[in-house]
Each structure stands twice: as C-alpha cells, then as structure tokens.
C-alpha cells in the first residue's frame, strides 16, 4: 500500500491497468487485482469495480472548475477578515455586509457591484478555503481565587443549566490575575463583566484584589453598560462573597448569585471572554503599579468598543444527544451591539446614541490604535520578580476616539496595497503575527553578543547552543542566570530565544 499516492496518480494507474486486465485470464486478473490493490490502497471490491467500469469513471472526471473568485474578491475578503481580527468564517460571513459597508464608508475599500455580489454570496466553507493561505499556526493563566465561605449560605447558587435569560442585564463576573508566572506579591487584576443574553462585555482594571476595589469597579460598571444591571453571578472568591458586595447589591436591587465551587462551567460566559479578550490582548505578563493600571484602563476603553461593535459571536440554541453523538445548534453570528438592539430594551434616545457611535467608528483605525495600546501594555510588563514595579519611564498612551473616526491611516497600514498582488497581501501583518492574539516577545538577552556568537559558529559550525550559552556565562559573570537555561536531552539551551533557530535566521 502506498498511502502517499495521489488521486491523479491512482487514476493514471487505473487507465494503464484496464487494457491488460480485460484481456487477462481469471488467474491473471486475480494477480493484477492484487497488485492494483496493494499499490493504490483501495478496498478489493472497489478496485474490482473500477477496473470493470473504467469508462464511467473517465466520464465523471471533469476538468477543474475555473476560479470563481478573482483577486478583487479575495483582497476584499482578506481586508475584512483582518479588520475583524481574523475571526472564523462562520462568525465573519453573517457580519460581512455591515463590515463591508463600514470599510467602504471610511474609504478603505472600493469594489464593483459584481465583486460585492460574489463576496456577500460566499459561503463560510469557501471563505475558510480562501483564507487558509493567510492563516498561521496557549499559555494558561494562574488561578488566584480564594473561596469566601463565611457568607456562602446567604447567596443562591446558579448553575450553567439555569441560565435561560433572554433579557439584557444579567451579568457574569470574574477576575483575571496579571501575575505572570508567580502569584506572590502584588499585581493588577481585570474584572470582566459579560452580559449573558447579548454577550456585551466590559473590562475594568484593579490595582489589587479586595472587596473595596471590586465594589468600586461594580459601581463604575453600572455607568458603562448601556442597560441597567439586573443581576450578577460570580465565583466563590472572597472578593465577591463579602458583606460589602452583598449590601450593595441589595441596595441597588441587583440579584446576586454564585456558581458551584471549582466548577468553571457555571461561569462559562465570562470564562470564555477571559480567554478570547483579556488573555489574547493583554497576555500573561506581570503588570504592577499605577502606570500599568492607567495604561490598561486606556486599552480597555478601546477594546470594549471594538469587541462590542465589531466582534460577532454565535450563541448555543439547543443541544441534542443521540447515543454517543451530541448535536449543537447555534444561532446566526451577531455582535453584542446587534443583539442588544434586537432585544428592544433600550429607549429610543439610547438606541440612537449607540447607532451613531457604531456608524462613526472605523474598524481599521480602531484596530490600529489597539495595536499601539497593546504595545504600550507590553512595555509596562514587570520582570520576573514578584516585587518589581512596572516602569514609569514610558509615556502614557491615551486612547483617542477622534483618531478612530477621521483622518488618514498611518503609512504602514497602506503598505500592503492590492496592486502588489495577492502573494504579498498583508505580508506586514503576517510578519507581526495576529493583532489581538500575539504574545509579547522578551527583550533580546544576547544584545551586543551576536557578532561574537556568529564568529564562533563560523569557526565551529557543530558547536551546540548550550555550549555557546555556557561560554557567554563565563565571559559575562552575573549577566545570564541559571533560570534562563532549560535542561533537556543532556544539553542546556536558552528556551525563549532558541539560539539554533536564531543562527539560521541571522546568517
């Protein structure tokens, strides 16, 4: 059996075998059939049918269909996909009419009517096939939840199966720790609040974890959400399960519930946003101090606008089990803003305000500001020590709504023009990886040493990276720490910078 034999090669072998097979005796046919099965890997019955019906098989072989979607359609699809932060096609295609209209309104896209017709009639499977050439192939955060059991009996438990809310206002809340690889010391937190019915999400940074900071963030969240908060569901952390939060919810007529201990699925709506929003954008670095807190606030101002207005999602409608198989039925992908407008709970004035903001926002300029804000957060990341504060030398990068609604794009955003051809489209974005999904790269620890490293490699190409690293330690005592070495297979290599790969890239 030749599992690597292509379909065309098997069909060519079939055409060569048929004349001999039909003229052979029964014993010779058995021998030829055995050889054909061994070569192609076909089942014996199917192989016999092919040899006896070669003309029918030949008639069914058609020439490949001409390419239906030309460069203009593919360019428009790639541009819209990048503007939506490279979401999957099942989420992108239902949102494509609104996104294309927004890109045209802000003069990022100019397409013909035929191109528009083809683009809007494209299926999700076709879009995935066209986007395959543009895709490139996680870390896990640490849990800092400490159960608050004193008032646990006073708060009702609400499980995942009990969420049947269709009215906006019932939120799930959770904290995300920006502690890096060590939970010791002080660091920032993010309070994520997600509406169950619409998916509307707001993120607020906390300087530290306490019932006072959580209560202040909840008070601020009531001003950010465009609808009144009717209920909050949290985990069993002591920052939520305390008298101050319970009293505030009772005073504000907010239903307060919690999930079962150690059952993540009871807060599945907010847990999904923790990964898809907070971890993808902010990452897993350690953030400490007032400067990082203020910079994270600016990032979330832009991020919540982008997520709620330009990131569609699908909601699970039903789940059917048939034996061992489970079938899931989802609704059509919609943005949180679309779901909120369809709910009918907003007054006319608030509805017009939201529509005006969404209409004025330019998704590409907003995405560009998110990149800059993300880089500013990466610069705030503290070192490995749990007690090192974030640097304050970098200026605070402030989010500007005006830059997302008017003005020209920076030069680097116009570099990948469609005139350069499809093979060069978005090369700059590919080089910088995914906009809201990349992880920050560490500062180059070998800065100033590369020329010496190259000279060693030229003189002794067989020299291992572990040997080079140990030589650098001997030359510069105290500069390279043992924690920078990963021991494996008898060699010591710096894990994050991979000298072997850098050797090939820098030659």
N, C-alpha and C positions, 0 to 999 in steps of 0.2 A: 504494500500500500504506500502511495506517495501522497501524504496529506498536503504537500506544498504545491501539487499540480494545479494549475489554474483552470478555470472553467473553459477558456478558449482552447487550452492545450488538450483537455479531455474531449472536447468536441472535434478537434482535428484528428485525434487518435481514433475516434469513432468512425470518421469518414474513411480513414485508411484501412480500418479493420473490416468494414462491412463487405467489400467485394470478396475478400478471401473467406470470410465466414459463410457467405451464402453458397459458395461453391464447394465447401469442405464437406467431408463425410461426418456422420454423427459423432464418431470418436474424436475427429479433428476439431469439431465445433466445441466439444467439451474442453479440449486443451486450449483453444483460443479464448473461450469464455473465461476459463480460469486465469489466463494471463491478463485479459482485459479488466477483470475484477481486481486482481492484485495491483494493477497499475493505477487504476482510477479510484479505487476505494469504494466503488458503487456496491450496493446490495446485488446479489446474484440475480434475483428476479428482475430488478430494474435494469440491470446490464443486458439481460437477455431480451427484454422488451425494446431497449434502444437499438440493439443490433437487428431486430426484426422490423423496426419501424423508423429506419433512418430517414426516409423521405419526409415523413410527417415532422420529425424533429427539425429537419433542414428548413421546412416551410415556416416553422414557428420562429426561427432565428431571424430577427429583423435587425436592420442597421440601427445603431444608436440614434435616439431622437435628437434633433438639433437643439442646441442650447436655447431654452426659452427665455431665461433672464439674462439680459446683457449687462455690460459694465455699469450703465447708469442705474439700473435697478439694484445691483449688488452694492454699489457705492452708497446709495440712499439707505439701504438696509444696514450696512456697516456703520454709517454715521448715526442712525437712530439707535442702533444697539449699543454703541459706545456712549451715547448721551444718556441711555437708561442704565448705565453701569454694567453692561454685559449680562443682563438677566437672561433666564432661559426663554426659549422661543414661545413656550406655552403662556408665559406671562407677557411677553413682548407683543405678540401678534394682536391680541384684543385691544391693547393700548396704542397700537401703531397709528390709527387715524388721528388721535389727539396729538401724539408726539410729532408726526409729520407736519401737521398744521402749525404747531408751535415752532418747529425748526424753520418752516417757510416764513412765518410771521417775523422772525428775528433774523431773516436773511442768511441762514446757514445752509439752506438747501433750495435749489431751483430745479424742478423736474417737470417733464412733459406730462400731458394727460394720460398717454399710453403707459408711461413709467408708473404713474400714480395708480392706474388701474391694476397693473401687474403686481405692484407692491402690496396693495390692500387686499388683493385676492389670493395672496400667497398663504399656503398652509404652514402650520408650525413645524411639520416634519421637513418641508422644503427649506424653511428658514434655518433650521438646525443644520441641514446638509450644507447650505451655503456658508454658514458661519463657522463650520468645522475648521476651515483653513485659518481662521483668525484666533482660535482658542489656544490657550496654553495651559498645559497642566504644569491635621492642623493642631496647630497647637491647642492645648486645653488650658483654661484658666483655673486658678486655685479657689476653692470654696472657703469662705471665712464666716459662714453662718453659724451662730451660736444660739441654740434654742432658748427662748424665754418662756419658761414653764410656769411662772408664778400666776399669770392671768390667763393661762391657756384654756381653762374651762369656761371662761366668760365669752370666748369668741367662737362662733359656729364654724364648723369645718365644711368646706365646699370643695368637692372633687371635680375632676375633669368631666365626668359624665353628667354633672348637674348644670353645666353651662349651656343654657338654651336661650340666652339673651339675644334679642334682635334690636333692642333699643340702645342707642349710644349712651354711655355714661358709666358703665360698669367696667372697672379697670383691674388689671393685674399689675402688681408692683414687685420689683426685685432690685437688689443691689449687686453691682459688679465691682469687684475689687481690682484696682490698678496697682497690684503689689509686685509685679514681676515674678521672680522665682522664689520669693521668700515672703512669708506673711508676717515676719517680725517688723516692729517699728511702725511708724505712721505713714500713710499714703492716702491718695484720693480714692473716692468711690463714685460710681454713677448710679443714680436712681432712675430706673427705667419704668415707665408707666405706659401700658398698652391697653387700648380700648378693645374689648372682646368682640363687639359687634362690627366695628369698622376697621380695626387694625391701626387706628390713629395712635401714634407713638410720640411721646415727649421724653427727653433725657435731660437730667439735671445733675451737675457735679456736686459732690460733697467734699469738704476739706478733710473730714474724718467721719467715722461712723459713730453716731449716738442718736438717742431719741430726739434731742433738740434739733440736730441738723436734718433729720428725716422729717420732723414736723414742719420745719421752715420750708423744706422743699415741697411738701404737700400743699402748704398754703400758696406757694408760688405757682404750683402746677394748676391750681384752680383758675388762675388768671391766664394760663397759656392755652388750655383746652378750649375750643370754640363752643363747647356744650357743657352743661353743668355735670359735675361728678356725682353720681348716684350711689356708687358702691366701690369698695376697694378690697381686693383679695391679695393676701401676701403669703410669704412662707412663715416659718415659726421662729425667725430670728428675733432676738431680744430688742433690736432697734425698732421693730414693728409691734411686738407684743409687749406693750407697756401702758401704764395709766395715762400718760400724756396723749398718746395717739388715740386711745380708746375714747378719752374725754372729748378730744377734738372732733372725732367722727360723730359722736353723739350730738354735740353742739351744732355741727353743720348738717345733721340729718343725712349722714353718709353710712350706708350699710357696710359693716366691717366683717370680713370672713377671712379664713386662712385655710391652707391645704393641709393634708396629712404630713406628718414628719417624714423626711427623707424620701418623699415621693415627688420627683421633679415634674411628672406629667400633670400634676394638679395645677401647676403654673406654666402649662405648655405654651400659651400665647406669648407671655413675656419672655420665657426662656428662649424661644425662637428669635425674638428681637435682640436679646442679649448677644447672640452669636452673629446674626445677619447684619446688625447695625453697629453695636458697640465694639465687639471684638474685631470685626472686619475693618473698621475705620480707625479706631484708637489702638487696637492691637493688644499686646500682652506686656508692654513695658511698664516700668515702675514710674509713677508720677507722684511727686511730693511738692508741697509748698503752694504759696499764694499765686505765684506767677503761672504755674501749671494749671491751677484752678481757674484763673481768669481766661487762660487760653482755651481750656476745654469748654468753658461757657460759650466762647465765640464759635467754636467748632460746632457745638450742638445747635446753636441758633441757625446755622446754615444747613446742617444735616437734617434737622426735623422738617424744614421746608422741602428739601429735596425728597426725602422719604415719603412724606405725606402727599405730595403733589405729583411725583414722577416715578414712584416705585409701585407698580401693580402687584397684587398677590391674589392667590386663589384660596377660597375657604372650603373646608370639607363640609359637604351637604349630608352625605349618608355613607354608611359602611355596611356592606353585605357580606356575610360569610357563607360560603358553600363548601362544606367539608374542610379541607386544609387551605383552601384559597379564600382570600379576602379581597373583595372589590371595593374600591373607593370612588365616590362620585364627587367632583368638585364643581363649583360654580365658575362662571366666566371671570377671568382675571380683571380686577378693578383696583384703582388706587384708593387709599383711605379717604381722600377727598371725594372721589366719586361715590363711595359707599355712604359717606356722611350726607351728601346732597340727596341721594336716593332715599335716605331714611325719612326725610320730611320733618325732622325735629327742629330744624333751625328756623328762626324768624327770618322774614324776607330781607331785612337790613343786613343781618349777619351773613346770609347766603350770598348777597351781592358783594359784600366785602371780600369773602373768600374767593369768589369767582374772579373778581378784579385782580387780586394778588396772583392767583394762578395764571391768569391771562398775561400778566405783565412779566412774569418770571421767564428768563431764558435758561433752559436746562443746561446748555453747554457752558455758558458763563458761570452759572451756579456751580456746576461740576468743577470748573477751573478754580473757583475760589475754595472749594472743598479740598482740592489738592494742596493749595497753599496753606490752608489752615491745618491740614493733616501733617504737612512737613513741619509746621511750627510746633505741633504737639510732639513730634518725634524729637525735636531739638530740646524739648523740656524733659525728656526721659532722664531719670536719675541713673546713677551707676548701680553696681551690683550690691553695694552695702545698703542694708535696710535703713540706715540713719543718715544717708547723704541727701541733702535737699536738692531740688531741681535748680538748674542755673537760671539766673535772672539777667544775664548779660544780653540775651536776645530781646529785641523789642516785641511788644505785644502786637500780634497781627489781628486786626479788628475786622469782623465781617461787615460788608457793606452791601445793603440791598440794592443801592443805586447801580453798582457795578454789574448786577445780575439782570438789569432791565434795560440798560442803554450802554452806548459806547462800542468801540471796536474790540475784537478779541486780541490777545497778545500774539506776537509774531509766531511763537512756537505752535500755537493752535492752528495756524493756517499753513503750516509747513507741509502737511500731508494732503496735498491737493489732488483731486481726481485726475488731473492731467498727467500725473506721473505714472498712472497705470495701476491696475488692481494689485499687482505684486508688491507695490510699495505703499499701499494704503495703510495708514495708521502704524507705520513702522516705528514712529516715535512713541506711540502708546504701547506697542508691544515691548519696546526696549525698557520702558519704565514700569512694565507689568500692569496689573489691573489697578485702576484708580483707587477704588474704595475696598480693595481686598488684599493689598500687598502688606508685607511685614517689613518693618524698618530694618535696614541693614546696619550692622555695627560699624563703628569707626575703625578704619584700617589700622590694626596694631603694628603692621610692618612698614608704616610710613617712614621713608628715608632709608630703608634697608633693601629695597628691591634691586638696586643696581648690584649690590654685593651678592644677593641671592642669585641673580642671573649669571654672574661671573662664576659662582660655584657650580651651577648647573651646566654651564658650557664646558667647564673643565672636567666635571664628573657627572654625566647625564644620569647615571644609575643611582646617584645619591638619593636616599629617601627623604621625604618631608620631615619625618621625625628626627632624623639626624641633623637636618638643617636647623630645625627648631631648637634642639639642644645646643647647637653651636651658637645660635643667637643668644641663648640664655647665658652661655659662658662669656660672650663678648659684652653683653649689657646686663650685669647683675642687677636684679630687682625690677627690671622692666617687664619681663614676661613671667607670669605667675603659674604655679602648677595647675591651677584650675583651668588654664587655657589649653591644657593637654588632655586629649581623650585617648585612653589606652585601649588598644584592641588588636588582636592578632599579632601580638609581640611588637607592635610599633606604636610610637606616640605621635599623634597628629593633632594639629590645632583644628578643632571640629568646625568652627564657624567660618573659617576663611579658606580652608582646603587648598593648601599650597600646591598640590598636584594639579588641580584644575586651573589655579591661577597661573601656574607655569605655562600651560598651553595657551591661555588667553593672552598673556603678556609677551609672548615671543614675537 
